[in-house]
């Protein structure tokens, strides 16, 4: 079972690898110019398919080992 901390790490990894830039506390701008709240990005990651999550996790592992 994955922990909340692990999912937080995946969300942070998603933000960094997809070109989001922090514009205010918990607010990020995506490369398309849209402003996202951190909780919306969390929801996006939580709603990923199993294969998308596996790919994100594998990339995170490569970056952190």
PDB file of N, H, CA, C and O in Angstrom:
ATOM      1  N   UNK A   1       0.843  -1.185   0.000  1.00  0.00           N
ATOM      2  CA  UNK A   1       0.000   0.000   0.000  1.00  0.00           C
ATOM      3  C   UNK A   1       0.887   1.247   0.000  1.00  0.00           C
ATOM      4  O   UNK A   1       1.854   1.332   0.758  1.00  0.00           O
ATOM      5  N   UNK A   2       0.557   2.186  -0.833  1.00  0.00           N
ATOM      6  H   UNK A   2      -0.229   2.117  -1.448  1.00  0.00           H
ATOM      7  CA  UNK A   2       1.315   3.426  -0.928  1.00  0.00           C
ATOM      8  C   UNK A   2       0.840   4.398   0.151  1.00  0.00           C
ATOM      9  O   UNK A   2      -0.338   4.436   0.504  1.00  0.00           O
ATOM     10  N   UNK A   3       1.776   5.168   0.658  1.00  0.00           N
ATOM     11  H   UNK A   3       2.733   5.136   0.372  1.00  0.00           H
ATOM     12  CA  UNK A   3       1.449   6.121   1.708  1.00  0.00           C
ATOM     13  C   UNK A   3       1.087   7.478   1.133  1.00  0.00           C
ATOM     14  O   UNK A   3       1.351   7.762  -0.036  1.00  0.00           O
ATOM     15  N   UNK A   4       0.479   8.315   1.964  1.00  0.00           N
ATOM     16  H   UNK A   4       0.264   8.085   2.913  1.00  0.00           H
ATOM     17  CA  UNK A   4       0.146   9.674   1.556  1.00  0.00           C
ATOM     18  C   UNK A   4       1.416  10.445   1.179  1.00  0.00           C
ATOM     19  O   UNK A   4       1.410  11.255   0.253  1.00  0.00           O
ATOM     20  N   UNK A   5       2.494  10.181   1.906  1.00  0.00           N
ATOM     21  H   UNK A   5       2.499   9.522   2.658  1.00  0.00           H
ATOM     22  CA  UNK A   5       3.764  10.841   1.613  1.00  0.00           C
ATOM     23  C   UNK A   5       4.277  10.453   0.231  1.00  0.00           C
ATOM     24  O   UNK A   5       4.821  11.283  -0.498  1.00  0.00           O
ATOM     25  N   UNK A   6       4.098   9.182  -0.117  1.00  0.00           N
ATOM     26  H   UNK A   6       3.656   8.508   0.475  1.00  0.00           H
ATOM     27  CA  UNK A   6       4.521   8.725  -1.435  1.00  0.00           C
ATOM     28  C   UNK A   6       3.743   9.444  -2.531  1.00  0.00           C
ATOM     29  O   UNK A   6       4.318   9.902  -3.518  1.00  0.00           O
ATOM     30  N   UNK A   7       2.425   9.536  -2.345  1.00  0.00           N
ATOM     31  H   UNK A   7       1.958   9.164  -1.543  1.00  0.00           H
ATOM     32  CA  UNK A   7       1.611  10.234  -3.343  1.00  0.00           C
ATOM     33  C   UNK A   7       1.985  11.716  -3.425  1.00  0.00           C
ATOM     34  O   UNK A   7       1.960  12.301  -4.507  1.00  0.00           O
ATOM     35  N   UNK A   8       2.328  12.317  -2.302  1.00  0.00           N
ATOM     36  H   UNK A   8       2.348  11.842  -1.422  1.00  0.00           H
ATOM     37  CA  UNK A   8       2.780  13.716  -2.312  1.00  0.00           C
ATOM     38  C   UNK A   8       4.055  13.850  -3.135  1.00  0.00           C
ATOM     39  O   UNK A   8       4.221  14.813  -3.883  1.00  0.00           O
ATOM     40  N   UNK A   9       4.960  12.872  -2.991  1.00  0.00           N
ATOM     41  H   UNK A   9       4.826  12.090  -2.383  1.00  0.00           H
ATOM     42  CA  UNK A   9       6.188  12.870  -3.789  1.00  0.00           C
ATOM     43  C   UNK A   9       5.870  12.738  -5.281  1.00  0.00           C
ATOM     44  O   UNK A   9       6.482  13.405  -6.115  1.00  0.00           O
ATOM     45  N   UNK A  10       4.909  11.874  -5.606  1.00  0.00           N
ATOM     46  H   UNK A  10       4.411  11.332  -4.928  1.00  0.00           H
ATOM     47  CA  UNK A  10       4.525  11.725  -7.017  1.00  0.00           C
ATOM     48  C   UNK A  10       3.929  13.014  -7.563  1.00  0.00           C
ATOM     49  O   UNK A  10       4.208  13.390  -8.701  1.00  0.00           O
ATOM     50  N   UNK A  11       3.111  13.695  -6.764  1.00  0.00           N
ATOM     51  H   UNK A  11       2.884  13.390  -5.839  1.00  0.00           H
ATOM     52  CA  UNK A  11       2.528  14.968  -7.205  1.00  0.00           C
ATOM     53  C   UNK A  11       3.642  15.982  -7.450  1.00  0.00           C
ATOM     54  O   UNK A  11       3.642  16.670  -8.472  1.00  0.00           O
ATOM     55  N   UNK A  12       4.587  16.078  -6.523  1.00  0.00           N
ATOM     56  H   UNK A  12       4.587  15.520  -5.694  1.00  0.00           H
ATOM     57  CA  UNK A  12       5.711  17.007  -6.701  1.00  0.00           C
ATOM     58  C   UNK A  12       6.504  16.653  -7.959  1.00  0.00           C
ATOM     59  O   UNK A  12       6.911  17.536  -8.713  1.00  0.00           O
ATOM     60  N   UNK A  13       6.717  15.362  -8.178  1.00  0.00           N
ATOM     61  H   UNK A  13       6.386  14.644  -7.565  1.00  0.00           H
ATOM     62  CA  UNK A  13       7.441  14.919  -9.372  1.00  0.00           C
ATOM     63  C   UNK A  13       6.663  15.294 -10.634  1.00  0.00           C
ATOM     64  O   UNK A  13       7.247  15.761 -11.612  1.00  0.00           O
ATOM     65  N   UNK A  14       5.351  15.090 -10.611  1.00  0.00           N
ATOM     66  H   UNK A  14       4.876  14.710  -9.817  1.00  0.00           H
ATOM     67  CA  UNK A  14       4.505  15.449 -11.748  1.00  0.00           C
ATOM     68  C   UNK A  14       4.639  16.945 -12.057  1.00  0.00           C
ATOM     69  O   UNK A  14       4.777  17.339 -13.215  1.00  0.00           O
ATOM     70  N   UNK A  15       4.596  17.764 -11.011  1.00  0.00           N
ATOM     71  H   UNK A  15       4.484  17.444 -10.070  1.00  0.00           H
ATOM     72  CA  UNK A  15       4.717  19.218 -11.178  1.00  0.00           C
ATOM     73  C   UNK A  15       6.043  19.569 -11.830  1.00  0.00           C
ATOM     74  O   UNK A  15       6.085  20.345 -12.784  1.00  0.00           O
ATOM     75  N   UNK A  16       7.124  19.001 -11.319  1.00  0.00           N
ATOM     76  H   UNK A  16       7.091  18.370 -10.544  1.00  0.00           H
ATOM     77  CA  UNK A  16       8.453  19.323 -11.825  1.00  0.00           C
ATOM     78  C   UNK A  16       8.682  18.828 -13.249  1.00  0.00           C
ATOM     79  O   UNK A  16       9.266  19.538 -14.068  1.00  0.00           O
ATOM     80  N   UNK A  17       8.228  17.621 -13.545  1.00  0.00           N
ATOM     81  H   UNK A  17       7.754  17.044 -12.880  1.00  0.00           H
ATOM     82  CA  UNK A  17       8.516  17.048 -14.861  1.00  0.00           C
ATOM     83  C   UNK A  17       7.583  17.547 -15.961  1.00  0.00           C
ATOM     84  O   UNK A  17       7.855  17.339 -17.144  1.00  0.00           O
ATOM     85  N   UNK A  18       6.504  18.192 -15.589  1.00  0.00           N
ATOM     86  H   UNK A  18       6.283  18.361 -14.629  1.00  0.00           H
ATOM     87  CA  UNK A  18       5.565  18.679 -16.601  1.00  0.00           C
ATOM     88  C   UNK A  18       5.610  20.184 -16.781  1.00  0.00           C
ATOM     89  O   UNK A  18       4.715  20.761 -17.398  1.00  0.00           O
ATOM     90  N   UNK A  19       6.633  20.823 -16.254  1.00  0.00           N
ATOM     91  H   UNK A  19       7.361  20.355 -15.753  1.00  0.00           H
ATOM     92  CA  UNK A  19       6.870  22.230 -16.529  1.00  0.00           C
ATOM     93  C   UNK A  19       5.985  23.214 -15.793  1.00  0.00           C
ATOM     94  O   UNK A  19       5.863  24.366 -16.210  1.00  0.00           O
ATOM     95  N   UNK A  20       5.368  22.784 -14.710  1.00  0.00           N
ATOM     96  H   UNK A  20       5.467  21.849 -14.371  1.00  0.00           H
ATOM     97  CA  UNK A  20       4.563  23.710 -13.910  1.00  0.00           C
ATOM     98  C   UNK A  20       5.490  24.646 -13.148  1.00  0.00           C
ATOM     99  O   UNK A  20       6.563  24.238 -12.702  1.00  0.00           O
ATOM    100  N   UNK A  21       5.078  25.896 -12.999  1.00  0.00           N
ATOM    101  H   UNK A  21       4.207  26.228 -13.361  1.00  0.00           H
ATOM    102  CA  UNK A  21       5.855  26.861 -12.231  1.00  0.00           C
ATOM    103  C   UNK A  21       5.006  27.415 -11.108  1.00  0.00           C
ATOM    104  O   UNK A  21       3.854  27.797 -11.316  1.00  0.00           O
ATOM    105  N   UNK A  22       5.582  27.456  -9.914  1.00  0.00           N
ATOM    106  H   UNK A  22       6.518  27.145  -9.746  1.00  0.00           H
ATOM    107  CA  UNK A  22       4.848  27.999  -8.777  1.00  0.00           C
ATOM    108  C   UNK A  22       4.709  29.509  -8.947  1.00  0.00           C
ATOM    109  O   UNK A  22       5.700  30.210  -9.154  1.00  0.00           O
ATOM    110  N   UNK A  23       3.482  30.003  -8.858  1.00  0.00           N
ATOM    111  H   UNK A  23       2.678  29.434  -8.690  1.00  0.00           H
ATOM    112  CA  UNK A  23       3.229  31.439  -9.012  1.00  0.00           C
ATOM    113  C   UNK A  23       2.760  32.076  -7.707  1.00  0.00           C
ATOM    114  O   UNK A  23       2.794  33.298  -7.567  1.00  0.00           O
ATOM    115  N   UNK A  24       2.329  31.267  -6.765  1.00  0.00           N
ATOM    116  H   UNK A  24       2.302  30.274  -6.879  1.00  0.00           H
ATOM    117  CA  UNK A  24       1.918  31.715  -5.433  1.00  0.00           C
ATOM    118  C   UNK A  24       1.875  30.471  -4.556  1.00  0.00           C
ATOM    119  O   UNK A  24       2.081  29.358  -5.040  1.00  0.00           O
ATOM    120  N   UNK A  25       1.613  30.654  -3.290  1.00  0.00           N
ATOM    121  H   UNK A  25       1.445  31.558  -2.896  1.00  0.00           H
ATOM    122  CA  UNK A  25       1.535  29.523  -2.382  1.00  0.00           C
ATOM    123  C   UNK A  25       0.472  28.534  -2.853  1.00  0.00           C
ATOM    124  O   UNK A  25      -0.711  28.865  -2.929  1.00  0.00           O
ATOM    125  N   UNK A  26       0.914  27.311  -3.169  1.00  0.00           N
ATOM    126  H   UNK A  26       1.875  27.042  -3.108  1.00  0.00           H
ATOM    127  CA  UNK A  26       0.061  26.225  -3.642  1.00  0.00           C
ATOM    128  C   UNK A  26      -0.634  26.506  -4.974  1.00  0.00           C
ATOM    129  O   UNK A  26      -1.608  25.830  -5.308  1.00  0.00           O
ATOM    130  N   UNK A  27      -0.162  27.477  -5.732  1.00  0.00           N
ATOM    131  H   UNK A  27       0.629  28.026  -5.461  1.00  0.00           H
ATOM    132  CA  UNK A  27      -0.717  27.791  -7.046  1.00  0.00           C
ATOM    133  C   UNK A  27       0.383  27.629  -8.088  1.00  0.00           C
ATOM    134  O   UNK A  27       1.495  28.132  -7.924  1.00  0.00           O
ATOM    135  N   UNK A  28       0.052  26.917  -9.159  1.00  0.00           N
ATOM    136  H   UNK A  28      -0.851  26.509  -9.292  1.00  0.00           H
ATOM    137  CA  UNK A  28       1.026  26.606 -10.201  1.00  0.00           C
ATOM    138  C   UNK A  28       0.470  26.949 -11.568  1.00  0.00           C
ATOM    139  O   UNK A  28      -0.725  26.813 -11.827  1.00  0.00           O
ATOM    140  N   UNK A  29       1.369  27.400 -12.442  1.00  0.00           N
ATOM    141  H   UNK A  29       2.340  27.511 -12.231  1.00  0.00           H
ATOM    142  CA  UNK A  29       0.987  27.675 -13.826  1.00  0.00           C
ATOM    143  C   UNK A  29       1.546  26.561 -14.699  1.00  0.00           C
ATOM    144  O   UNK A  29       2.738  26.256 -14.652  1.00  0.00           O
ATOM    145  N   UNK A  30       0.667  25.956 -15.497  1.00  0.00           N
ATOM    146  H   UNK A  30      -0.301  26.204 -15.535  1.00  0.00           H
ATOM    147  CA  UNK A  30       1.105  24.898 -16.406  1.00  0.00           C
ATOM    148  C   UNK A  30       1.689  25.541 -17.662  1.00  0.00           C
ATOM    149  O   UNK A  30       1.493  26.736 -17.885  1.00  0.00           O
ATOM    150  N   UNK A  31       2.404  24.770 -18.488  1.00  0.00           N
ATOM    151  H   UNK A  31       2.564  23.799 -18.307  1.00  0.00           H
ATOM    152  CA  UNK A  31       2.972  25.319 -19.715  1.00  0.00           C
ATOM    153  C   UNK A  31       1.930  25.963 -20.635  1.00  0.00           C
ATOM    154  O   UNK A  31       2.275  26.821 -21.448  1.00  0.00           O
ATOM    155  N   UNK A  32       0.670  25.561 -20.518  1.00  0.00           N
ATOM    156  H   UNK A  32       0.390  24.864 -19.859  1.00  0.00           H
ATOM    157  CA  UNK A  32      -0.392  26.139 -21.344  1.00  0.00           C
ATOM    158  C   UNK A  32      -0.926  27.459 -20.810  1.00  0.00           C
ATOM    159  O   UNK A  32      -1.794  28.074 -21.430  1.00  0.00           O
ATOM    160  N   UNK A  33      -0.407  27.903 -19.653  1.00  0.00           N
ATOM    161  H   UNK A  33       0.298  27.403 -19.150  1.00  0.00           H
ATOM    162  CA  UNK A  33      -0.795  29.189 -19.098  1.00  0.00           C
ATOM    163  C   UNK A  33      -1.957  29.144 -18.120  1.00  0.00           C
ATOM    164  O   UNK A  33      -2.398  30.189 -17.642  1.00  0.00           O
ATOM    165  N   UNK A  34      -2.458  27.964 -17.816  1.00  0.00           N
ATOM    166  H   UNK A  34      -2.100  27.115 -18.205  1.00  0.00           H
ATOM    167  CA  UNK A  34      -3.563  27.826 -16.875  1.00  0.00           C
ATOM    168  C   UNK A  34      -3.021  27.780 -15.440  1.00  0.00           C
ATOM    169  O   UNK A  34      -1.943  27.239 -15.196  1.00  0.00           O
ATOM    170  N   UNK A  35      -3.763  28.340 -14.516  1.00  0.00           N
ATOM    171  H   UNK A  35      -4.639  28.779 -14.715  1.00  0.00           H
ATOM    172  CA  UNK A  35      -3.380  28.332 -13.112  1.00  0.00           C
ATOM    173  C   UNK A  35      -4.085  27.168 -12.412  1.00  0.00           C
ATOM    174  O   UNK A  35      -5.299  26.997 -12.530  1.00  0.00           O
ATOM    175  N   UNK A  36      -3.309  26.384 -11.691  1.00  0.00           N
ATOM    176  H   UNK A  36      -2.324  26.523 -11.595  1.00  0.00           H
ATOM    177  CA  UNK A  36      -3.802  25.205 -10.997  1.00  0.00           C
ATOM    178  C   UNK A  36      -3.505  25.328  -9.511  1.00  0.00           C
ATOM    179  O   UNK A  36      -2.420  25.765  -9.129  1.00  0.00           O
ATOM    180  N   UNK A  37      -4.455  24.948  -8.675  1.00  0.00           N
ATOM    181  H   UNK A  37      -5.337  24.593  -8.985  1.00  0.00           H
ATOM    182  CA  UNK A  37      -4.193  24.831  -7.245  1.00  0.00           C
ATOM    183  C   UNK A  37      -3.561  23.463  -7.018  1.00  0.00           C
ATOM    184  O   UNK A  37      -3.833  22.514  -7.754  1.00  0.00           O
ATOM    185  N   UNK A  38      -2.723  23.369  -6.003  1.00  0.00           N
ATOM    186  H   UNK A  38      -2.502  24.139  -5.405  1.00  0.00           H
ATOM    187  CA  UNK A  38      -2.049  22.106  -5.699  1.00  0.00           C
ATOM    188  C   UNK A  38      -3.046  20.958  -5.562  1.00  0.00           C
ATOM    189  O   UNK A  38      -2.785  19.855  -6.043  1.00  0.00           O
ATOM    190  N   UNK A  39      -4.173  21.198  -4.918  1.00  0.00           N
ATOM    191  H   UNK A  39      -4.386  22.094  -4.527  1.00  0.00           H
ATOM    192  CA  UNK A  39      -5.171  20.134  -4.722  1.00  0.00           C
ATOM    193  C   UNK A  39      -5.742  19.636  -6.049  1.00  0.00           C
ATOM    194  O   UNK A  39      -6.111  18.467  -6.163  1.00  0.00           O
ATOM    195  N   UNK A  40      -5.818  20.518  -7.057  1.00  0.00           N
ATOM    196  H   UNK A  40      -5.519  21.467  -6.965  1.00  0.00           H
ATOM    197  CA  UNK A  40      -6.292  20.088  -8.377  1.00  0.00           C
ATOM    198  C   UNK A  40      -5.270  19.172  -9.052  1.00  0.00           C
ATOM    199  O   UNK A  40      -5.636  18.230  -9.755  1.00  0.00           O
ATOM    200  N   UNK A  41      -3.997  19.459  -8.832  1.00  0.00           N
ATOM    201  H   UNK A  41      -3.700  20.224  -8.261  1.00  0.00           H
ATOM    202  CA  UNK A  41      -2.950  18.605  -9.392  1.00  0.00           C
ATOM    203  C   UNK A  41      -2.938  17.262  -8.657  1.00  0.00           C
ATOM    204  O   UNK A  41      -2.735  16.216  -9.274  1.00  0.00           O
ATOM    205  N   UNK A  42      -3.155  17.294  -7.339  1.00  0.00           N
ATOM    206  H   UNK A  42      -3.319  18.144  -6.839  1.00  0.00           H
ATOM    207  CA  UNK A  42      -3.280  16.048  -6.581  1.00  0.00           C
ATOM    208  C   UNK A  42      -4.404  15.186  -7.144  1.00  0.00           C
ATOM    209  O   UNK A  42      -4.246  13.979  -7.324  1.00  0.00           O
ATOM    210  N   UNK A  43      -5.525  15.815  -7.416  1.00  0.00           N
ATOM    211  H   UNK A  43      -5.653  16.796  -7.269  1.00  0.00           H
ATOM    212  CA  UNK A  43      -6.677  15.092  -7.963  1.00  0.00           C
ATOM    213  C   UNK A  43      -6.349  14.509  -9.337  1.00  0.00           C
ATOM    214  O   UNK A  43      -6.733  13.382  -9.651  1.00  0.00           O
ATOM    215  N   UNK A  44      -5.640  15.286 -10.147  1.00  0.00           N
ATOM    216  H   UNK A  44      -5.329  16.202  -9.892  1.00  0.00           H
ATOM    217  CA  UNK A  44      -5.234  14.813 -11.469  1.00  0.00           C
ATOM    218  C   UNK A  44      -4.378  13.554 -11.352  1.00  0.00           C
ATOM    219  O   UNK A  44      -4.591  12.587 -12.082  1.00  0.00           O
ATOM    220  N   UNK A  45      -3.419  13.566 -10.441  1.00  0.00           N
ATOM    221  H   UNK A  45      -3.247  14.352  -9.847  1.00  0.00           H
ATOM    222  CA  UNK A  45      -2.556  12.397 -10.240  1.00  0.00           C
ATOM    223  C   UNK A  45      -3.366  11.232  -9.681  1.00  0.00           C
ATOM    224  O   UNK A  45      -3.194  10.093 -10.116  1.00  0.00           O
ATOM    225  N   UNK A  46      -4.246  11.508  -8.721  1.00  0.00           N
ATOM    226  H   UNK A  46      -4.386  12.434  -8.368  1.00  0.00           H
ATOM    227  CA  UNK A  46      -5.062  10.446  -8.129  1.00  0.00           C
ATOM    228  C   UNK A  46      -5.998   9.806  -9.144  1.00  0.00           C
ATOM    229  O   UNK A  46      -6.364   8.640  -8.994  1.00  0.00           O
ATOM    230  N   UNK A  47      -6.391  10.549 -10.177  1.00  0.00           N
ATOM    231  H   UNK A  47      -6.093  11.495 -10.299  1.00  0.00           H
ATOM    232  CA  UNK A  47      -7.304  10.035 -11.194  1.00  0.00           C
ATOM    233  C   UNK A  47      -6.588   9.374 -12.374  1.00  0.00           C
ATOM    234  O   UNK A  47      -7.237   8.944 -13.328  1.00  0.00           O
ATOM    235  N   UNK A  48      -5.267   9.291 -12.315  1.00  0.00           N
ATOM    236  H   UNK A  48      -4.740   9.640 -11.540  1.00  0.00           H
ATOM    237  CA  UNK A  48      -4.518   8.660 -13.408  1.00  0.00           C
ATOM    238  C   UNK A  48      -4.837   7.176 -13.473  1.00  0.00           C
ATOM    239  O   UNK A  48      -5.180   6.546 -12.473  1.00  0.00           O
ATOM    240  N   UNK A  49      -4.716   6.645 -14.661  1.00  0.00           N
ATOM    241  H   UNK A  49      -4.438   7.157 -15.474  1.00  0.00           H
ATOM    242  CA  UNK A  49      -4.889   5.199 -14.836  1.00  0.00           C
ATOM    243  C   UNK A  49      -3.707   4.484 -14.177  1.00  0.00           C
ATOM    244  O   UNK A  49      -2.692   5.100 -13.853  1.00  0.00           O
ATOM    245  N   UNK A  50      -3.860   3.198 -13.992  1.00  0.00           N
ATOM    246  H   UNK A  50      -4.685   2.698 -14.256  1.00  0.00           H
ATOM    247  CA  UNK A  50      -2.787   2.410 -13.387  1.00  0.00           C
ATOM    248  C   UNK A  50      -1.512   2.508 -14.213  1.00  0.00           C
ATOM    249  O   UNK A  50      -0.424   2.657 -13.657  1.00  0.00           O
ATOM    250  N   UNK A  51      -1.635   2.426 -15.514  1.00  0.00           N
ATOM    251  H   UNK A  51      -2.519   2.305 -15.965  1.00  0.00           H
ATOM    252  CA  UNK A  51      -0.432   2.495 -16.364  1.00  0.00           C
ATOM    253  C   UNK A  51       0.230   3.872 -16.289  1.00  0.00           C
ATOM    254  O   UNK A  51       1.457   3.970 -16.307  1.00  0.00           O
ATOM    255  N   UNK A  52      -0.574   4.932 -16.205  1.00  0.00           N
ATOM    256  H   UNK A  52      -1.571   4.853 -16.191  1.00  0.00           H
ATOM    257  CA  UNK A  52      -0.002   6.281 -16.066  1.00  0.00           C
ATOM    258  C   UNK A  52       0.726   6.423 -14.731  1.00  0.00           C
ATOM    259  O   UNK A  52       1.813   6.997 -14.668  1.00  0.00           O
ATOM    260  N   UNK A  53       0.120   5.896 -13.665  1.00  0.00           N
ATOM    261  H   UNK A  53      -0.763   5.429 -13.717  1.00  0.00           H
ATOM    262  CA  UNK A  53       0.757   5.947 -12.349  1.00  0.00           C
ATOM    263  C   UNK A  53       2.041   5.129 -12.327  1.00  0.00           C
ATOM    264  O   UNK A  53       3.038   5.551 -11.742  1.00  0.00           O
ATOM    265  N   UNK A  54       2.021   3.969 -12.956  1.00  0.00           N
ATOM    266  H   UNK A  54       1.210   3.626 -13.432  1.00  0.00           H
ATOM    267  CA  UNK A  54       3.220   3.138 -13.010  1.00  0.00           C
ATOM    268  C   UNK A  54       4.342   3.856 -13.752  1.00  0.00           C
ATOM    269  O   UNK A  54       5.503   3.791 -13.347  1.00  0.00           O
ATOM    270  N   UNK A  55       3.995   4.534 -14.831  1.00  0.00           N
ATOM    271  H   UNK A  55       3.052   4.587 -15.160  1.00  0.00           H
ATOM    272  CA  UNK A  55       4.992   5.282 -15.600  1.00  0.00           C
ATOM    273  C   UNK A  55       5.550   6.441 -14.768  1.00  0.00           C
ATOM    274  O   UNK A  55       6.760   6.667 -14.752  1.00  0.00           O
ATOM    275  N   UNK A  56       4.678   7.169 -14.082  1.00  0.00           N
ATOM    276  H   UNK A  56       3.695   6.985 -14.095  1.00  0.00           H
ATOM    277  CA  UNK A  56       5.111   8.277 -13.234  1.00  0.00           C
ATOM    278  C   UNK A  56       5.990   7.764 -12.103  1.00  0.00           C
ATOM    279  O   UNK A  56       7.014   8.366 -11.781  1.00  0.00           O
ATOM    280  N   UNK A  57       5.588   6.653 -11.502  1.00  0.00           N
ATOM    281  H   UNK A  57       4.756   6.163 -11.762  1.00  0.00           H
ATOM    282  CA  UNK A  57       6.367   6.062 -10.408  1.00  0.00           C
ATOM    283  C   UNK A  57       7.739   5.595 -10.892  1.00  0.00           C
ATOM    284  O   UNK A  57       8.744   5.817 -10.215  1.00  0.00           O
ATOM    285  N   UNK A  58       7.787   4.957 -12.043  1.00  0.00           N
ATOM    286  H   UNK A  58       6.971   4.776 -12.592  1.00  0.00           H
ATOM    287  CA  UNK A  58       9.062   4.482 -12.593  1.00  0.00           C
ATOM    288  C   UNK A  58       9.994   5.657 -12.870  1.00  0.00           C
ATOM    289  O   UNK A  58      11.191   5.579 -12.593  1.00  0.00           O
ATOM    290  N   UNK A  59       9.457   6.737 -13.411  1.00  0.00           N
ATOM    291  H   UNK A  59       8.485   6.801 -13.636  1.00  0.00           H
ATOM    292  CA  UNK A  59      10.264   7.927 -13.676  1.00  0.00           C
ATOM    293  C   UNK A  59      10.756   8.531 -12.366  1.00  0.00           C
ATOM    294  O   UNK A  59      11.909   8.952 -12.270  1.00  0.00           O
ATOM    295  N   UNK A  60       9.882   8.577 -11.353  1.00  0.00           N
ATOM    296  H   UNK A  60       8.945   8.235 -11.431  1.00  0.00           H
ATOM    297  CA  UNK A  60      10.247   9.110 -10.045  1.00  0.00           C
ATOM    298  C   UNK A  60      11.384   8.287  -9.448  1.00  0.00           C
ATOM    299  O   UNK A  60      12.333   8.846  -8.898  1.00  0.00           O
ATOM    300  N   UNK A  61      11.292   6.955  -9.554  1.00  0.00           N
ATOM    301  H   UNK A  61      10.521   6.501 -10.000  1.00  0.00           H
ATOM    302  CA  UNK A  61      12.331   6.070  -9.027  1.00  0.00           C
ATOM    303  C   UNK A  61      13.666   6.338  -9.724  1.00  0.00           C
ATOM    304  O   UNK A  61      14.707   6.411  -9.071  1.00  0.00           O
ATOM    305  N   UNK A  62      13.634   6.485 -11.050  1.00  0.00           N
ATOM    306  H   UNK A  62      12.788   6.426 -11.581  1.00  0.00           H
ATOM    307  CA  UNK A  62      14.867   6.778 -11.791  1.00  0.00           C
ATOM    308  C   UNK A  62      15.496   8.087 -11.351  1.00  0.00           C
ATOM    309  O   UNK A  62      16.719   8.185 -11.251  1.00  0.00           O
ATOM    310  N   UNK A  63      14.679   9.086 -11.090  1.00  0.00           N
ATOM    311  H   UNK A  63      13.685   9.007 -11.172  1.00  0.00           H
ATOM    312  CA  UNK A  63      15.171  10.403 -10.691  1.00  0.00           C
ATOM    313  C   UNK A  63      15.700  10.431  -9.262  1.00  0.00           C
ATOM    314  O   UNK A  63      16.540  11.265  -8.924  1.00  0.00           O
ATOM    315  N   UNK A  64      15.206   9.515  -8.417  1.00  0.00           N
ATOM    316  H   UNK A  64      14.523   8.838  -8.691  1.00  0.00           H
ATOM    317  CA  UNK A  64      15.547   9.573  -6.993  1.00  0.00           C
ATOM    318  C   UNK A  64      16.467   8.465  -6.521  1.00  0.00           C
ATOM    319  O   UNK A  64      16.704   8.332  -5.321  1.00  0.00           O
ATOM    320  N   UNK A  65      16.981   7.682  -7.424  1.00  0.00           N
ATOM    321  H   UNK A  65      16.788   7.791  -8.399  1.00  0.00           H
ATOM    322  CA  UNK A  65      17.931   6.612  -7.026  1.00  0.00           C
ATOM    323  C   UNK A  65      19.226   6.744  -7.754  1.00  0.00           C
ATOM    324  O   UNK A  65      20.135   5.939  -7.549  1.00  0.00           O
TER     325      UNK A  65
END
